Amino acid sequence: MEVEANSNQKPLTRLNALVASSRVGKRFKLKERNTTFTTELRAGTATFLTMAYILAVNASIIADSGGTCTVSDCVAVCSNPSVPLANCTTSDPAYRVVQPDESCKFNPVNPGYQSCLEKLRKDLIVATVASSLIGCVIMGAFANLPLALAPGMGTNAYFAYTVVGFHGSGNVSYRSALTAVFMEGLIFLFISAIGFRSKLAKLVPKPVRISSSAGIGLFLAFIGLQNNQGIGLIGYSSSTLVTLGACPRSARAALAPVVTAANGTASLIPGGTVSGDILCLRDRMESPTFWLGVVGFVIIAYCLVKNIKGAMIYGVVFVTVVSWFRNTKVTAFPDTDAGNSAHKYFKKVVDVHVIESTAGALSFKSMGKGYFWEAVVTFLYVDILDTTGTLYSMARFAGFTDQNGDFEGQYFAFMSDAMSIVVGALLGTSPVTTFIESSTGIREGGRTGLTALTVAGYFFLALFFTPLLASIPAWAVGPPLILVGVLMMRSVVEIEWDDMRQAIPAFLTLILMPLTYSIAYGLIGGICTYIVLHIWDWGHKSLVKIGVVKKKSSGVSGAPQQIREGDGNGKANEIEV
């Protein structure tokens, strides 16, 4: 038996020895980092399985912004939707042709606009795949690190729902938002090139820096719990804002802010928009798609508990495959014109989709507006913290860091993700970042850029299966969003909750992100609170330094010295001396 086992291992052993002694092995330092070619391939496979959900999730989230679709894509319809446009005025004099206006982008979504959104989602899937592929190639080939890149979770939601707004209802257009990402990428590239990046990250208050990732996790979980890109557990309430939902599509209604005229007619208030189907009229907790999403959630959660690699993708695949069957209550292809069109594209299975609208869709018209620069600064801040933090933590996890926290390939790693952001913006997607899921590949033994190049190879294969990726429903996307939120919450243990000057800014940062639906507002709230709580101490130190205020004790310079004494319960008391 042992002889047979050894004979089976010989081909792989020879292959690993051959690659290690080749130019490729020397270029990627396989021997120096104590790894093998097949180990790198296995690590790359594990990393891709844990992050493949981003292909469908990112495209779905960015598509909610409306992208390049505008009112001009809407078509004239009959006032009675069941009557064809050609028969609108002849079948009944009471019917009339309704010309498209701004409301055509909201429920009930105009057929022309819906068709544009379907094409947009296909474009965004390809943009996500291409930007991830390019980012992984750059990281693997130049930095020689086992780190994979893709459009970041959290920044994509901020891009879609805060900056651009649902179907373009925000302050900045999709094209201008891409410009903001592009400019942020260039700034990021510059500060990475001059080595200022790590220093800039340290300027942000520590409690805000730590809690921001957890706040983004709550933000993503909140999205995953709603109807639009989730399982639909949370719905709207006029009295409590949010409440239990999970009712079937037929039992949901859209809402709109209207004003009633003296003659009793109602019209949409200026600047108001029609919501999605967020109000449950009846049958709460009876949505079939919700319960299917719960099954997907349980699958992913169980796999995470058992430390099974590819946990996210297993739940998404199960829910998606069940939803592909037609004539069921959970089908992703209902018996409608949109459903029939989606099913027709799905049946192609293999199709090389060419980006039609999102590539190079930048516009510089909004550069003079404050909202534009708010978006640039927020994107820059999140990327500095998130990407830099992820890079350092992954390098530390892989054992690459020295006693100063630096690691081999650090400069090119910083340059790689900065260049990937610029490429992603040119293709039409939100900022590309290093994925924390790279830890799964490192855990499998990945130690070189071959791991990242393996992930890039899988992304290349995904380019040919756009019809399948475009047919993943929202209730399959929700469970991974919720559980990514769980994984991102782990950072809260690093917050010093016993110190209120640390705890309060951290908590406000964490809670404001989901409740204001904005990463930017959470960061602003946390930073401002930190400044307010510390400004007295900073002012006192300054006055002592210039001699305006006397020192409280001799032999001690600066602000009052804090001595920490134990109180017998394992806690510390601060005493002024």
Secondary structure, 3 states (H helix, E strand, C coil): CHHHHHHHHHHHHHHHHHHHHCHHHHHCCCCCCCCCHHHHHHHHHHHHHHHCCHHHHHHHHHHCCCCCCCHHHCCCEECCCCCCHHHHHHHCCCCCEECCCHHHHCCCCCHHHHHHHHHHHHHHHHHHHHHHHHHHHHHHHHHCCCCCEEECCCHHHHHHHHHHCHHHCCCCCHHHHHHHHHHHHHHHHHHHHCCCHHHHHCCCCHHHHHHHHHHHHHHHHHHHCCCCCCCCCEEEECCCEEEECCCCHHHEEECCCEEECCCCCEEECCCCCCCCEEEECCCCCCCHHHHHHHHHHHHHHHHHHCCCCCHHHHHHHHHHHHHCCCCCCCCCCCCCHHHHHHHHHHCCCCECCCCCCCCCCCCCCCCCCHHHHHHHHHHHHHHHHHHHHHHHHHHHHHCCECCCCCECCHHHHHHHHHHHHHHHHHHCCCCEEECCCHHHHHHCCCCCHHHHHHHHHHHHHHCCEHHHHCCCCHHHHHHHHHHHHHHHHHHHHHCCCCCHHHHHHHHHHHHHHHHHCCHHHHHHHHHHHHHHHHHHHHHHHHHHHHCCCCCCCCCCCCCCCEEEEECCCCCEEEEEC
